[in-house]
Amino acid sequence: MSSREYDLLVVGGGLAGLTAANRAAQLGLTVAVLEKGADDRYLCNTRYTGGTVHICLTDIMSGEAAHVESIERLCDDARPDLVRAVARNAERAVRWLQGEGSKFIKASASPHHRWVLAPPGRTRPGLDWEGRAGDVLLRRLGDNLTERGGALFRGARARDLIVADGRCVGIAADIAGEPQSYSSSAVVLADGGYQAAPDLLKAHISSAPERLHQRNAGTGTGDGLRMAQDAGAASVGLNRFYGHLISLDALTNDNLWPYPYFDSLIGTAILVDGEGDRIDDEGLGGVHAANAVAGLADPQSAFVVFDQDIWEGAGKGGLISVNPHLIREGGTLHRADSVAELAVLIGAKRLGQTIERYNQAVESGAIEALSPPRTTLKGMPEPIRTAPYYAAPVCAGITYTMGGIAIDGDARVLRADDSPIEGLYAAGTTTGGLEGGSASGYVGGLSQSVITGLLAAEHVAGKASGN
């Protein structure tokens, strides 16, 4: 076993990790990134991103006050100092990326599409990442780090944090199967969530994690979270994830993930289980609906149900719409001329009763009396009365877990008593305390990663300089 010394070690070569590493190198620190992927274009969620940089699906340039309001409205248990830090640094995150050489385009008239990394992901179904937004961004940040004298070790899997007298002072890792130890003044954990860790998913997200769709790069196995917990760190919000409802056929048809997804439809339609009972407040949107489906005893037993008017209206919403792409790419869509016929077709014996109660509530303006209640945060309900009627079998596509390591507004890792573990930081989607809550509030993985990466690096540099 050999040992090397750095001012800062970063675990994970995704957006959060490379942001932290580059910012630290800008500030004069010696930096190394440990990335477990061995390939030159190692896979991670950033590699797959379409490149939309936003805060709570609003324009990231909306200003601090607007961002605080948006986050607090959607994420009811977000940590106040972390909310303020994200809101205060949102615009700076974009400007920093521009300074690193990133280009942006306006992808649509929607506020959250005003800042999209160029070249953006193509507006078509299926996975399409090579030479696009996230792939270009990671290559650029990797090159920048090398030019600044930083090191990016591929095929390097961190195993344990080295802690002495309550302070994190390094990492033990395996590089190509050989043990290595690295000493440092500080460590940033930035290896993403635990979405690809079946044991953690079963403990916190779903009793049947094998029946979820891994709508991600498959590399987020919770290493950083486990190491932090072993070092005494607290964790928060582990029961929520960011993801979408996608066609059940995506499990066997790669043209149906990561797009299209059902967010536009779910805001006006209903989500039912195999018996035909509603299982969620559809007004909370697609991310909340995906969490609801993941929580079923059988996460592959759910359907989105709607009529012809909804199919021709909300069904065509979004850049990559369910209508017509679901059918065009081979996804199942059950169709019937009556609700009774549809119920028989999908085996949902209580579907007729559910739709009738739902229609009465919508038409009488009493949707809050439904069970589950129906709100309008992410969409206005429409009655289901125009034949033909449709049911699309769906599954929960999990992209990244929202909860994780507890951090403060400086990205310092915290113990259960809220005291920081000296020398230990976390950034990006390995952290908790921002997204999630009762509404599964989504802030934005890219913006969160850049901002917390910057905060971590700057606090480390400040400590090193005595500020």
Residue pairs with C-beta under 8 A, 6 or more apart in sequence:
1 179
1 180
1 181
2 180
2 181
3 170
3 180
3 181
3 182
3 183
4 32
4 180
4 181
4 182
4 183
5 30
5 182
5 183
5 184
6 29
6 30
6 31
6 32
6 151
6 182
6 183
6 184
6 185
7 24
7 29
7 30
7 31
7 184
7 185
7 186
7 460
7 464
8 20
8 21
8 24
8 29
8 30
8 31
8 32
8 184
8 185
8 186
8 187
8 188
8 457
8 460
9 31
9 32
9 33
9 34
9 170
9 171
9 182
9 184
9 186
9 187
9 188
10 17
10 18
10 20
10 21
10 24
10 31
10 32
10 33
10 34
10 187
10 188
10 190
11 17
11 33
11 34
11 158
11 171
11 187
11 188
11 189
11 190
11 191
11 223
11 224
11 227
12 33
12 34
12 35
12 44
12 189
12 190
12 191
12 192
12 224
12 428
12 430
13 33
13 34
13 35
13 37
13 42
13 44
13 138
13 142
13 152
13 154
14 44
14 45
14 46
14 47
14 138
14 190
14 191
14 192
14 428
14 449
15 46
15 134
15 137
15 138
15 141
15 428
15 446
15 449
15 450
15 453
16 190
16 192
16 427
16 428
16 429
16 430
16 448
16 449
16 450
16 452
16 453
17 33
17 35
17 188
17 190
17 191
17 427
17 428
17 453
18 33
18 138
18 141
18 142
18 145
18 453
19 96
19 141
19 427
19 449
19 450
19 453
19 454
19 457
20 188
20 190
20 425
20 427
20 453
20 454
20 456
20 457
21 31
21 32
21 33
21 145
21 150
21 152
21 188
21 457
22 100
22 141
22 144
22 145
22 148
22 150
22 457
23 96
23 453
23 454
23 457
23 458
23 461
24 31
24 150
24 457
24 460
24 461
25 31
25 145
25 148
25 149
25 150
26 148
27 457
27 458
27 461
28 461
29 457
29 460
29 461
29 464
30 149
30 150
31 145
31 148
31 150
31 151
32 150
32 151
32 152
32 153
32 182
32 184
33 145
33 150
33 151
33 152
33 153
34 153
34 156
34 157
34 158
34 171
34 173
34 182
35 42
35 152
35 153
35 154
35 155
35 156
36 42
36 155
36 156
36 157
36 158
36 191
36 219
36 223
37 43
37 44
37 154
37 155
37 219
38 154
38 155
38 176
39 154
40 154
41 47
41 130
41 135
41 138
41 139
42 154
42 219
43 217
43 218
43 219
44 138
44 192
44 217
44 219
44 220
45 134
45 192
45 216
45 217
45 219
45 220
45 399
45 400
45 429
45 445
46 134
46 137
46 138
46 446
46 449
47 129
47 134
47 135
47 138
47 217
48 127
48 129
48 134
48 216
48 217
48 258
49 117
49 121
49 129
49 133
49 134
49 445
49 446
50 116
50 120
50 121
50 132
50 133
50 134
51 116
51 117
51 118
51 120
51 121
51 132
51 133
51 134
51 137
51 446
52 107
52 112
52 113
52 115
52 116
52 117
52 444
52 446
53 60
53 93
53 94
53 97
53 104
53 115
53 116
53 117
53 444
53 446
53 447
53 450
54 60
54 111
54 112
54 113
54 115
54 444
54 447
55 62
55 67
55 70
55 71
55 86
55 87
55 90
55 443
55 444
55 447
56 67
56 70
56 71
56 73
56 74
56 441
56 442
56 443
56 444
57 110
57 111
57 112
57 442
57 444
58 66
58 67
58 70
58 111
58 112
59 111
59 112
59 114
59 115
60 90
60 91
60 93
60 94
60 112
60 114
60 115
60 444
60 447
61 90
61 91
61 94
61 114
61 115
62 70
62 90
62 111
63 91
64 84
64 87
64 88
64 90
65 87
67 86
67 87
67 90
68 83
68 84
68 87
71 78
71 83
71 86
71 87
71 434
71 441
71 443
72 78
72 83
73 441
74 437
74 439
74 441
74 442
74 443
75 83
75 434
75 435
75 436
75 437
75 439
75 441
75 443
76 437
76 438
76 439
76 441
77 237
77 436
77 437
77 438
78 433
78 434
78 435
78 436
78 437
78 441
79 236
79 406
79 408
79 409
79 433
79 434
81 408
81 409
82 407
82 408
82 409
82 433
82 434
83 434
84 409
85 409
85 410
85 451
85 455
86 434
86 443
86 447
86 448
86 451
86 452
89 451
89 454
89 455
90 447
90 451
92 451
92 454
93 447
93 450
93 451
93 454
94 104
94 115
96 450
96 454
97 117
97 137
97 450
98 104
100 140
100 141
100 144
101 140
101 144
102 117
102 118
102 137
102 140
103 117
103 118
104 115
104 116
104 117
104 118
105 116
105 118
105 120
106 113
106 114
106 115
106 116
107 113
107 116
107 120
107 319
108 319
113 319
116 133
117 133
117 134
117 136
117 137
118 133
119 131
119 132
119 133
119 136
120 132
120 133
121 128
121 129
121 132
121 133
122 128
122 132
123 319
123 320
124 259
124 320
124 325
125 255
125 256
125 259
125 260
125 320
125 325
125 328
125 329
126 254
126 255
126 256
126 257
126 259
126 329
127 254
127 257
127 258
129 135
142 152
145 151
145 152
146 152
153 175
155 175
155 176
156 173
156 174
156 175
156 180
157 173
157 174
157 175
157 223
158 171
158 172
158 173
158 191
158 223
158 224
158 227
159 171
159 172
159 173
159 174
159 227
160 171
160 172
160 227
160 230
161 168
161 170
161 171
161 172
161 187
161 227
161 228
161 230
161 231
161 424
162 168
162 169
162 170
162 171
162 172
162 181
162 183
163 169
163 231
163 421
166 421
166 422
167 421
167 422
167 423
168 186
168 187
168 231
168 421
168 422
168 423
168 424
169 183
169 184
169 185
169 423
170 181
170 182
170 183
170 184
170 187
171 181
171 182
171 184
171 187
172 179
172 180
172 181
172 182
173 179
173 180
173 181
173 182
174 180
184 423
185 423
185 460
185 463
185 464
186 423
186 424
186 425
186 460
186 463
187 423
187 424
187 425
188 411
188 425
188 426
188 427
188 453
188 456
188 457
188 460
189 224
189 225
189 227
189 228
189 405
189 413
189 424
189 425
189 426
189 427
189 430
190 224
190 426
190 427
190 428
190 430
190 449
190 453
190 456
191 220
191 223
191 224
191 430
192 219
192 220
192 224
192 400
192 428
192 429
192 430
193 220
193 222
193 225
193 241
193 400
193 401
193 402
193 404
193 429
193 430
194 200
194 201
194 220
194 221
194 222
194 225
194 401
194 404
195 201
195 214
195 216
195 220
195 241
195 398
195 399
195 400
195 401
196 214
196 216
196 218
196 219
196 220
196 221
197 220
197 221
197 222
198 209
198 210
200 222
200 225
200 238
200 401
201 209
201 212
201 398
202 208
202 209
203 238
204 238
204 239
204 401
204 403
205 212
205 238
205 239
205 241
205 291
205 294
205 295
205 398
205 401
206 212
206 294
206 295
206 299
206 396
207 297
208 297
208 298
208 299
211 298
211 299
211 300
211 395
212 294
212 299
212 395
212 396
212 397
212 398
213 246
213 250
213 251
213 257
213 395
213 396
213 397
213 398
214 397
214 398
215 243
215 244
215 246
215 250
215 257
215 258
215 397
215 398
215 399
216 398
216 399
216 400
220 400
220 401
220 429
224 404
224 405
224 426
224 430
225 235
225 404
225 405
225 430
228 235
228 405
228 413
228 424
228 426
229 235
231 413
231 421
231 424
232 415
232 421
233 405
233 406
233 413
233 414
233 415
233 421
233 424
234 405
234 406
234 414
234 415
234 416
235 403
235 404
235 405
235 406
235 432
236 403
236 404
236 406
236 432
236 433
237 402
237 403
237 404
237 432
237 433
237 435
237 436
237 437
238 401
238 403
238 404
238 432
239 403
239 436
240 291
240 401
240 402
240 403
240 435
240 436
240 437
240 440
241 290
241 291
241 294
241 398
241 399
241 400
241 401
241 402
241 440
242 287
242 398
242 399
242 400
242 401
242 402
242 429
242 435
242 440
242 442
242 445
243 287
243 290
243 291
243 294
243 396
243 397
243 398
243 399
243 400
244 258
244 261
244 262
244 263
244 286
244 287
244 290
244 397
244 399
245 261
245 262
245 263
245 266
245 271
245 286
245 289
245 290
245 293
245 302
245 304
245 394
245 395
245 396
245 397
246 256
246 257
246 258
246 260
246 261
246 262
246 394
246 395
246 397
247 253
247 256
247 260
247 326
247 331
247 332
247 392
247 393
247 394
247 395
248 300
248 332
248 393
248 394
248 395
249 256
249 330
249 331
249 332
249 393
250 256
250 257
250 331
250 395
250 397
251 300
251 395
253 329
253 330
253 331
255 329
255 330
256 326
256 329
256 330
256 331
257 397
258 397
258 399
259 320
259 325
260 318
260 320
260 321
260 322
260 325
260 326
260 329
261 286
261 318
261 322
261 397
262 286
262 289
262 304
262 322
262 392
262 394
263 285
263 286
263 287
263 318
263 378
264 314
264 315
264 316
264 317
264 318
264 321
264 322
264 379
265 304
265 306
265 310
265 314
265 315
265 317
265 322
265 392
266 282
266 285
266 286
266 289
266 304
266 378
266 379
267 282
267 283
267 285
267 286
267 314
267 378
267 379
267 380
268 282
268 306
268 310
268 313
268 314
268 379
268 380
268 381
268 382
269 282
269 304
269 305
269 306
269 310
269 314
269 382
269 384
270 278
270 282
270 304
270 305
270 306
270 354
270 355
270 358
270 384
271 278
271 279
271 280
271 282
271 289
271 292
271 293
271 302
271 303
271 304
271 305
271 394
272 278
272 279
272 302
272 303
272 305
272 348
272 351
272 354
273 279
273 296
273 301
273 302
273 303
273 348
274 298
274 301
274 302
274 303
274 346
274 347
274 348
275 348
275 349
275 350
276 343
276 348
276 349
276 350
276 351
276 352
276 353
276 354
277 350
277 354
278 354
278 358
278 370
278 371
278 372
279 292
279 293
279 296
279 302
279 372
280 288
280 289
280 292
280 293
280 372
281 288
281 372
281 373
281 374
281 375
282 289
282 374
282 379
282 381
283 367
283 374
283 375
283 376
283 377
283 378
283 379
283 381
284 375
284 377
284 378
284 439
284 440
285 377
285 378
285 379
285 440
286 378
287 440
287 442
288 378
288 439
288 440
290 396
290 397
290 398
291 396
291 440
293 299
293 302
293 394
293 395
293 396
294 396
294 398
296 302
299 395
299 396
300 393
300 395
302 393
302 394
302 395
303 334
303 346
303 348
303 391
303 392
303 393
303 394
304 391
304 392
304 394
305 342
305 351
305 355
305 384
305 389
305 390
305 391
305 392
306 314
306 315
306 384
306 389
306 390
307 383
307 384
307 385
307 386
307 387
307 388
307 389
307 390
308 386
308 387
308 388
308 389
308 390
309 382
309 386
310 382
310 384
311 323
311 390
312 323
313 382
314 379
314 382
315 321
315 322
315 323
316 323
322 392
326 333
326 392
327 333
331 392
332 392
332 393
333 390
333 391
333 392
334 342
334 345
334 346
334 390
334 391
334 392
334 393
335 342
335 388
335 389
335 390
336 342
336 345
336 388
336 389
337 387
337 388
337 389
338 387
338 389
339 351
339 352
339 355
339 384
339 389
340 352
341 389
342 351
342 389
342 390
342 391
343 349
343 350
343 351
343 352
345 391
346 391
346 393
348 391
355 384
357 370
358 370
358 374
358 381
358 383
358 384
359 383
359 384
359 385
360 366
361 367
361 369
361 370
361 374
362 374
362 381
362 382
362 383
363 383
367 373
367 374
367 375
367 376
367 381
368 374
368 375
374 381
377 439
399 445
400 429
400 445
401 429
402 429
402 432
402 434
402 435
402 436
402 440
402 442
403 432
403 435
403 436
404 426
404 429
404 430
404 431
404 432
405 413
405 426
405 430
405 431
405 432
406 413
406 414
406 431
406 432
406 433
407 413
407 414
407 425
407 426
407 427
407 431
407 432
407 433
407 452
408 414
408 418
408 420
409 455
410 425
410 455
410 456
410 459
411 425
411 426
411 427
411 431
411 452
411 453
411 455
411 456
411 459
412 420
412 421
412 424
412 425
412 459
413 420
413 421
413 424
413 425
413 426
414 420
414 421
415 421
425 456
425 459
425 460
426 452
426 456
427 449
427 452
427 453
427 455
427 456
428 445
428 448
428 449
428 452
428 453
429 445
429 448
429 449
431 448
431 452
434 443
434 448
435 441
435 442
435 443
435 448
